[in-house]
Amino acid sequence: MVLSQPEIVPASRLTTRPVTLAVIVGNRGFFPDHLAQSGRKIILDQLAKAGIRAIITPEDATTVGSISNHQEARYCADFFKQHADEIDGILLTLPNFGEERPIADTVRWSGLNVPMLIHAFPDDATKMSIADRRDSFCGKMSACNNLRQYGIQFTLTSGHTMDPTGEAFMADLKRFAAVCRVVRGMKTARLGMMGARPEAFKTVRFSEKLLERSGITIETLDLSEVYGRIERLKDGDDAVQAKLGEIRAYARTANVPELSLYRMAKFGVVLDGWMASHELDATAIQCWTSMEEYFGVVPCTLMSMSSNKLNPSACETDIVGALAMLAMQLASGKPSALVDWNNNYGEDPDKAVVFHCSNLPKDVFVDEIPVMDYQEIIAGSVGKDNTFGTIYGRVKESPFTYLRITTDDFSGSIRAYVGEGEFTNDPISTFGGYGVVRVPRFQEILAHICENGYEHHVSINQSYVAGAVHEAFNKYLGWATYWHK
């Protein structure tokens, strides 16, 4: 099943503007200019339909608004430089053969280090005279050859030549926009880590330096500061009452003590304030057992609410888990969740039970309004009354992409694996947030996880975006990523 890319819902600074592409219209002098002129208009119309903003030189500034010589390449490059902060990617379209050198020079001189999509118009076999012949089929190879010589990375459309008004090209545009969103987000992401790593979980250790080298900033906040800020809040404060109303509207709270709800509301006020003041795109929180022992709730509901608003939040201070949640969310526009690869499902080698206790966003569940309850796993050690705030629900039947990022200190690199599967409606009865998944050749990816030392956590998103994530990570970010097909 191929899913269309949904419209991005504004939530954080990474999703408040549409994807913007710098557009280069290729042209070659002895080919008809009318092909470049009409091709430019068609491409701009399609970009508008896709909700993609175009930055392109004025039509009267170059030959019919295309790039065909040294002077036009220099002008176009300078024009793109003026808009560099706005540009997320480059689209090269070839209505005819195109001049290969000005194309590559434009990209080099612009200084843009963003994803690039190469598109070529198809010829009409009934119009092959000198007046209408395109030869874009051939020109695309020459353009790619030069870009490769210049060391410029690029993405190809699904067909060598494509009708820009067709559904297939529109799907390619949306997929490329997803790549651009992922690259843009990963290069500037700001994540917050609240609390220390749980003592027993060495699996969530990560290299902050490797992330920083990729442009990803980690801000930290000690739980003692969180509790201190909560202590200053009063039950009747407007912010506390507003957050309390949000919690009650978000989940069914009939069995939850009022004291626990107020504690959660105050924690939510502090969490929101910290995220806003530090412009955080995602968070990872120490959810046990300090918070239960010294504050008396679990933070799962507030984390679930944050993820559902497209500010992903991962438990057990799993920063790279939160980063993977963010990457898929940027690609799909849907909320992500963090789960464990947790149990086999009977004797079926391609099925498993995924689970967390849980802070899953409510949009992933079968029920529109999930149930808030207590955390059964640690209630035995800290007491039931100290563990209210977890979200119960079954993940609905749906396609999904799974992704795990890890920072490999031994190789000094960031690497990942990604793949796709489906949540099924197979019978299962348990607690927390859970679902049954089917993954083709599942035993092979499980072996890959174990042999390469990946964590038991995995981030999931109810969409098919493995291709976009793989392209963004491998080609444009330099993160070696295994795609389990």
C-alpha positions as CSV (number, residue, x, y, z in Angstrom):
1,M,0.0,0.0,0.0
2,V,1.3,3.5,-0.9
3,L,0.2,6.3,1.3
4,S,-0.1,9.9,0.2
5,Q,1.9,12.4,2.3
6,P,-0.5,14.2,4.6
7,E,-0.4,18.0,5.1
8,I,1.9,18.9,7.9
9,V,0.2,20.2,11.0
10,P,2.1,23.2,12.5
11,A,3.3,22.2,15.9
12,S,7.0,23.2,16.4
13,R,9.4,25.5,14.7
14,L,10.3,22.7,12.4
15,T,6.8,22.4,10.9
16,T,5.7,26.0,10.7
17,R,6.6,26.6,7.1
18,P,6.1,24.7,3.9
19,V,9.0,23.0,2.1
20,T,10.7,25.6,-0.2
21,L,12.6,24.4,-3.3
22,A,15.0,26.4,-5.5
23,V,14.0,25.6,-9.1
24,I,16.4,25.4,-12.0
25,V,14.9,25.1,-15.5
26,G,17.5,23.6,-17.8
27,N,17.7,24.8,-21.4
28,R,20.0,24.3,-24.4
29,G,20.5,27.0,-27.1
30,F,19.7,25.0,-30.2
31,F,16.5,23.4,-28.7
32,P,13.2,25.3,-28.9
33,D,12.9,27.9,-26.2
34,H,9.2,27.4,-26.1
35,L,9.8,24.0,-24.4
36,A,11.7,25.6,-21.6
37,Q,9.1,28.4,-21.3
38,S,6.1,26.1,-21.1
39,G,7.9,23.6,-19.0
40,R,8.7,26.2,-16.4
41,K,5.0,27.1,-16.1
42,I,3.9,23.5,-15.8
43,I,6.5,22.7,-13.1
44,L,5.6,25.8,-11.0
45,D,1.9,24.9,-11.3
46,Q,2.6,21.4,-10.0
47,L,4.7,22.7,-7.1
48,A,1.8,25.0,-6.1
49,K,-0.6,22.0,-6.2
50,A,1.8,20.1,-4.0
51,G,1.9,22.9,-1.4
52,I,5.6,23.5,-2.1
53,R,7.0,27.0,-2.3
54,A,9.2,27.8,-5.3
55,I,12.2,30.2,-5.4
56,I,13.1,30.8,-9.1
57,T,14.7,33.6,-11.0
58,P,12.3,36.1,-12.7
59,E,11.2,34.9,-16.1
60,D,12.5,38.0,-17.8
61,A,15.9,37.9,-16.1
62,T,17.2,34.9,-18.2
63,T,16.3,33.2,-21.4
64,V,12.6,32.5,-20.9
65,G,13.4,32.0,-17.2
66,S,15.7,29.1,-17.8
67,I,19.5,28.6,-17.3
68,S,21.5,27.9,-20.4
69,N,24.9,29.7,-20.2
70,H,27.6,30.9,-17.8
71,Q,26.2,34.3,-17.1
72,E,22.7,32.9,-16.3
73,A,24.3,30.3,-14.0
74,R,26.1,33.0,-12.1
75,Y,23.0,35.1,-11.9
76,C,20.9,32.2,-10.7
77,A,23.5,31.1,-8.1
78,D,23.6,34.6,-6.6
79,F,19.8,34.7,-6.6
80,F,19.7,31.5,-4.6
81,K,22.3,32.8,-2.2
82,Q,20.0,35.7,-1.3
83,H,17.4,33.1,-0.3
84,A,19.6,30.4,1.2
85,D,18.0,30.5,4.6
86,E,14.6,29.7,3.1
87,I,15.7,26.9,0.7
88,D,15.2,23.3,1.8
89,G,16.0,21.6,-1.5
90,I,16.7,22.1,-5.2
91,L,14.5,20.9,-8.1
92,L,16.2,20.6,-11.5
93,T,13.7,20.2,-14.3
94,L,14.7,19.5,-17.9
95,P,12.0,20.5,-20.5
96,N,14.7,19.9,-23.1
97,F,18.3,18.5,-23.1
98,G,19.6,21.3,-20.9
99,E,23.2,22.6,-20.7
100,E,25.0,20.3,-18.3
101,R,27.8,22.7,-17.1
102,P,25.6,25.7,-16.2
103,I,23.4,23.4,-14.2
104,A,26.3,22.0,-12.1
105,D,27.9,25.5,-11.8
106,T,24.6,27.0,-10.5
107,V,24.4,24.5,-7.7
108,R,28.1,24.7,-6.9
109,W,28.2,28.5,-6.9
110,S,25.0,28.8,-4.9
111,G,26.7,27.1,-1.9
112,L,23.5,25.3,-1.1
113,N,24.0,22.0,0.7
114,V,20.5,20.6,0.4
115,P,18.8,17.6,-1.2
116,M,18.3,17.9,-5.0
117,L,15.7,16.2,-7.2
118,I,16.4,15.7,-11.0
119,H,13.3,15.6,-13.3
120,A,13.2,15.2,-17.1
121,F,10.2,15.8,-19.4
122,P,9.2,12.9,-21.7
123,D,9.1,13.3,-25.5
124,D,6.0,12.8,-27.5
125,A,6.7,10.2,-30.1
126,T,4.4,11.9,-32.5
127,K,6.3,15.2,-32.2
128,M,9.9,14.4,-33.0
129,S,10.8,17.2,-35.4
130,I,13.4,19.9,-34.6
131,A,10.5,22.2,-33.5
132,D,9.3,20.0,-30.7
133,R,11.9,17.4,-29.8
134,R,13.1,17.5,-26.2
135,D,15.9,14.9,-25.8
136,S,15.6,15.3,-22.0
137,F,15.9,11.5,-21.8
138,C,19.6,11.9,-22.9
139,G,20.2,15.3,-21.2
140,K,19.3,13.9,-17.8
141,M,22.3,11.5,-18.0
142,S,24.6,14.3,-18.9
143,A,23.4,16.5,-16.1
144,C,23.8,13.7,-13.6
145,N,27.2,12.9,-14.9
146,N,28.4,16.5,-14.3
147,L,26.8,16.7,-10.8
148,R,28.6,13.5,-9.9
149,Q,31.9,15.0,-11.1
150,Y,31.2,18.0,-8.9
151,G,30.5,15.8,-5.9
152,I,26.9,17.0,-5.7
153,Q,24.4,14.5,-4.3
154,F,21.0,14.2,-5.9
155,T,17.7,12.2,-5.9
156,L,16.2,10.7,-9.0
157,T,12.5,10.5,-9.9
158,S,10.9,7.1,-10.0
159,G,10.9,7.1,-13.8
160,H,13.7,8.3,-16.0
161,T,11.4,10.8,-17.7
162,M,8.0,11.7,-16.2
163,D,4.9,13.6,-17.2
164,P,5.0,16.4,-14.5
165,T,1.2,16.6,-14.5
166,G,0.8,12.8,-13.7
167,E,0.1,11.2,-10.3
168,A,3.4,9.4,-10.2
169,F,5.4,12.7,-10.4
170,M,3.2,14.3,-7.8
171,A,4.0,11.3,-5.5
172,D,7.7,11.8,-6.2
173,L,7.4,15.5,-5.3
174,K,5.8,14.7,-2.0
175,R,8.3,12.0,-1.3
176,F,11.1,14.4,-2.0
177,A,9.5,17.1,0.2
178,A,9.5,14.5,3.0
179,V,13.3,14.0,2.4
180,C,13.8,17.7,2.6
181,R,11.8,18.0,5.9
182,V,13.8,15.2,7.4
183,V,17.2,16.7,6.4
184,R,16.2,20.2,7.5
185,G,14.9,18.9,10.8
186,M,17.9,16.6,11.6
187,K,20.4,19.4,10.8
188,T,18.9,21.8,13.3
189,A,17.0,19.7,15.8
190,R,16.9,20.7,19.5
191,L,16.2,17.9,22.0
192,G,15.7,18.2,25.7
193,M,16.7,15.5,28.2
194,M,14.9,15.7,31.5
195,G,16.5,13.8,34.3
196,A,19.4,11.3,34.4
197,R,19.5,8.0,32.6
198,P,17.7,5.3,34.6
199,E,20.4,3.4,36.5
200,A,19.5,0.0,35.0
201,F,19.3,1.2,31.4
202,K,22.8,1.3,29.8
203,T,21.0,0.7,26.5
204,V,19.9,4.3,26.3
205,R,23.4,5.7,26.5
206,F,24.3,8.0,23.5
207,S,27.0,10.3,22.3
208,E,26.0,13.9,22.7
209,K,29.2,14.9,20.8
210,L,28.3,12.9,17.7
211,L,24.9,14.4,17.6
212,E,26.3,17.9,18.0
213,R,28.6,17.3,15.1
214,S,25.5,16.7,13.0
215,G,23.8,19.9,14.2
216,I,21.6,18.3,16.8
217,T,21.7,20.1,20.2
218,I,20.8,18.5,23.5
219,E,19.6,20.6,26.4
220,T,19.4,19.0,29.9
221,L,17.3,19.7,33.0
222,D,17.7,17.9,36.3
223,L,14.6,16.5,38.0
224,S,15.4,18.5,41.2
225,E,14.9,21.7,39.2
226,V,11.6,20.3,37.8
227,Y,10.3,19.5,41.3
228,G,11.5,22.9,42.5
229,R,9.5,24.7,39.7
230,I,6.5,22.6,40.4
231,E,6.7,23.5,44.1
232,R,6.1,27.1,43.2
233,L,2.9,26.4,41.4
234,K,-0.6,26.6,43.1
235,D,-3.6,24.5,42.3
236,G,-5.6,27.6,41.3
237,D,-3.0,29.1,38.9
238,D,-4.5,29.7,35.5
239,A,-1.8,27.7,33.8
240,V,-2.4,24.7,36.1
241,Q,-6.1,24.9,35.6
242,A,-5.7,25.1,31.8
243,K,-3.4,22.1,31.7
244,L,-5.8,20.2,34.0
245,G,-8.6,20.8,31.5
246,E,-6.4,19.6,28.6
247,I,-5.6,16.4,30.5
248,R,-9.3,15.6,31.2
249,A,-10.2,16.2,27.6
250,Y,-7.3,14.0,26.4
251,A,-7.9,10.8,28.3
252,R,-10.6,9.1,30.4
253,T,-9.6,9.9,34.0
254,A,-12.5,8.5,36.1
255,N,-10.4,6.2,38.1
256,V,-7.5,8.6,38.7
257,P,-7.2,10.5,42.0
258,E,-7.6,14.3,41.9
259,L,-4.2,14.7,43.6
260,S,-2.5,12.8,40.8
261,L,-4.2,14.9,38.2
262,Y,-3.1,18.1,39.8
263,R,0.5,16.8,40.0
264,M,0.4,15.9,36.3
265,A,-1.0,19.3,35.4
266,K,1.8,21.1,37.3
267,F,4.4,18.8,35.6
268,G,2.8,19.7,32.3
269,V,3.1,23.4,32.9
270,V,6.8,23.0,33.7
271,L,7.4,20.8,30.7
272,D,5.7,23.2,28.3
273,G,7.6,26.2,29.7
274,W,10.9,24.4,29.4
275,M,10.2,23.4,25.8
276,A,9.1,26.8,24.8
277,S,12.0,28.7,26.4
278,H,14.6,26.3,24.8
279,E,12.8,25.9,21.5
280,L,12.8,22.1,21.9
281,D,11.5,19.9,19.1
282,A,11.5,16.7,21.1
283,T,12.2,15.5,24.6
284,A,13.3,12.4,26.5
285,I,12.4,12.0,30.1
286,Q,13.5,9.9,33.1
287,C,10.1,8.3,33.7
288,W,11.1,5.9,36.5
289,T,11.6,5.6,39.4
290,S,12.6,9.0,40.8
291,M,9.4,10.7,39.6
292,E,7.2,8.0,41.2
293,E,9.1,7.9,44.5
294,Y,9.6,11.6,45.0
295,F,6.7,13.2,43.1
296,G,4.0,10.5,43.0
297,V,3.0,10.2,39.3
298,V,4.3,8.9,36.0
299,P,4.7,11.5,33.3
300,C,3.3,9.3,30.5
301,T,0.1,11.3,29.8
302,L,2.0,14.6,29.4
303,M,4.5,12.9,27.1
304,S,1.7,11.3,25.1
305,M,0.0,14.7,24.8
306,S,3.3,16.3,23.6
307,S,3.9,13.5,21.0
308,N,0.3,13.9,19.7
309,K,1.0,17.6,19.1
310,L,4.0,16.7,17.1
311,N,6.6,17.4,19.8
312,P,7.7,13.8,20.3
313,S,8.6,12.6,23.8
314,A,10.5,9.4,24.5
315,C,10.7,7.6,27.9
316,E,13.8,6.4,29.8
317,T,15.8,9.4,28.5
318,D,16.1,7.7,25.1
319,I,17.3,10.8,23.2
320,V,18.1,9.0,19.9
321,G,14.7,7.2,20.2
322,A,13.1,10.7,20.4
323,L,15.3,11.8,17.4
324,A,13.9,8.8,15.4
325,M,10.4,9.7,16.4
326,L,11.0,13.3,15.1
327,A,12.5,12.1,11.8
328,M,9.5,10.0,10.9
329,Q,7.1,12.7,12.1
330,L,8.8,15.2,9.8
331,A,8.5,12.8,6.9
332,S,4.8,11.9,7.4
333,G,3.2,14.7,9.4
334,K,1.8,12.1,11.8
335,P,2.8,11.5,15.5
336,S,5.4,8.9,16.3
337,A,5.7,6.6,19.3
338,L,8.5,4.7,21.1
339,V,7.9,1.0,21.8
340,D,9.8,-2.1,22.7
341,W,10.2,-5.0,20.4
342,N,8.7,-7.0,23.2
343,N,7.3,-10.4,22.6
344,N,7.0,-13.2,20.1
345,Y,3.4,-13.7,18.8
346,G,2.9,-17.5,19.0
347,E,4.7,-19.4,16.4
348,D,4.5,-16.9,13.6
349,P,8.1,-15.8,12.7
350,D,6.9,-12.6,11.0
351,K,4.8,-11.3,13.9
352,A,5.5,-9.8,17.3
353,V,4.0,-7.9,20.2
354,V,5.2,-4.3,20.6
355,F,4.6,-2.6,23.9
356,H,5.2,0.3,26.3
357,C,3.7,1.0,29.6
358,S,2.8,3.7,28.0
359,N,3.2,7.2,26.7
360,L,2.0,6.5,23.2
361,P,0.2,9.4,21.5
362,K,-3.6,8.9,21.5
363,D,-3.9,9.2,17.7
364,V,-2.3,5.7,17.3
365,F,-5.0,3.9,19.3
366,V,-8.1,2.1,18.4
367,D,-10.2,4.2,20.8
368,E,-10.2,8.0,20.2
369,I,-10.2,8.7,23.9
370,P,-7.7,6.4,25.7
371,V,-7.9,5.4,29.4
372,M,-5.5,6.8,32.0
373,D,-4.6,4.3,34.7
374,Y,-1.7,3.3,36.9
375,Q,1.6,1.8,35.9
376,E,1.3,-1.9,36.8
377,I,5.0,-2.8,36.2
378,I,6.5,-0.6,38.9
379,A,3.4,-0.2,41.2
380,G,4.7,-3.2,43.2
381,S,7.9,-1.4,44.2
382,V,6.7,2.2,44.6
383,G,3.0,1.7,45.4
384,K,-0.1,2.0,43.1
385,D,-1.0,5.5,44.3
386,N,2.4,6.8,43.0
387,T,2.0,5.5,39.5
388,F,-1.1,7.1,38.0
389,G,-0.7,8.8,34.7
390,T,0.0,6.0,32.2
391,I,-2.0,5.7,29.0
392,Y,-3.7,2.4,28.1
393,G,-4.7,1.4,24.6
394,R,-4.3,-0.9,21.6
395,V,-2.6,0.4,18.5
396,K,-5.1,0.4,15.6
397,E,-4.7,-1.7,12.5
398,S,-2.5,0.3,10.1
399,P,0.7,0.4,8.1
400,F,3.8,1.6,9.9
401,T,7.4,2.5,9.5
402,Y,9.9,1.5,12.2
403,L,13.2,3.3,12.8
404,R,16.1,3.0,15.2
405,I,19.0,5.5,15.4
406,T,22.1,4.8,17.4
407,T,25.3,6.7,18.1
408,D,28.3,4.4,17.6
409,D,31.2,5.6,19.7
410,F,33.5,2.9,18.4
411,S,33.2,4.0,14.8
412,G,32.6,7.6,15.6
413,S,29.4,7.6,13.5
414,I,25.6,7.7,13.6
415,R,23.9,4.7,12.0
416,A,20.3,3.4,11.8
417,Y,18.0,0.8,10.5
418,V,14.5,1.4,9.0
419,G,11.7,-0.7,7.5
420,E,8.0,-1.1,7.1
421,G,5.3,-3.5,8.3
422,E,1.7,-3.4,9.5
423,F,-0.2,-3.4,12.8
424,T,-2.7,-6.3,12.6
425,N,-6.0,-7.0,14.4
426,D,-4.7,-10.4,15.7
427,P,-6.2,-11.1,19.2
428,I,-4.1,-10.0,22.2
429,S,-5.1,-8.9,25.7
430,T,-2.6,-7.1,27.9
431,F,-2.0,-3.7,29.6
432,G,-0.2,-0.5,28.7
433,G,0.1,0.6,25.0
434,Y,0.4,-2.4,22.7
435,G,-0.2,-4.0,19.3
436,V,0.6,-7.0,17.1
437,V,2.8,-6.3,14.2
438,R,3.8,-8.2,11.1
439,V,7.1,-7.5,9.5
440,P,8.2,-9.3,6.3
441,R,11.3,-11.5,7.0
442,F,11.1,-10.4,10.6
443,Q,13.7,-12.9,11.9
444,E,16.3,-11.3,9.6
445,I,15.9,-7.8,11.0
446,L,15.9,-9.2,14.6
447,A,19.2,-10.8,13.8
448,H,20.5,-7.5,12.4
449,I,19.4,-5.7,15.5
450,C,21.2,-8.1,17.8
451,E,24.4,-8.6,15.7
452,N,24.9,-4.8,15.4
453,G,24.2,-3.9,19.0
454,Y,21.0,-1.9,18.5
455,E,18.7,-1.1,21.4
456,H,15.5,-2.9,22.2
457,H,13.6,0.4,21.8
458,V,12.2,1.2,18.3
459,S,10.3,4.3,17.1
460,I,7.2,3.7,15.0
461,N,5.0,5.9,12.8
462,Q,1.7,4.9,11.1
463,S,2.8,5.7,7.6
464,Y,5.1,4.3,4.9
465,V,8.1,6.7,4.9
466,A,11.1,4.3,5.0
467,G,12.2,5.4,1.5
468,A,12.3,9.0,2.4
469,V,14.1,8.4,5.7
470,H,16.6,6.1,4.1
471,E,17.3,8.6,1.3
472,A,17.7,11.5,3.8
473,F,19.9,9.6,6.2
474,N,22.2,7.8,3.8
475,K,22.6,10.3,0.9
476,Y,22.3,13.7,2.6
477,L,23.2,13.2,6.2
478,G,25.9,10.6,5.8
479,W,24.3,8.2,8.4
480,A,24.8,4.6,7.3
481,T,21.2,3.2,7.3
482,Y,20.1,-0.3,6.6
483,W,16.7,-0.5,4.9
484,H,15.0,-3.8,5.6
485,K,12.9,-4.4,2.5
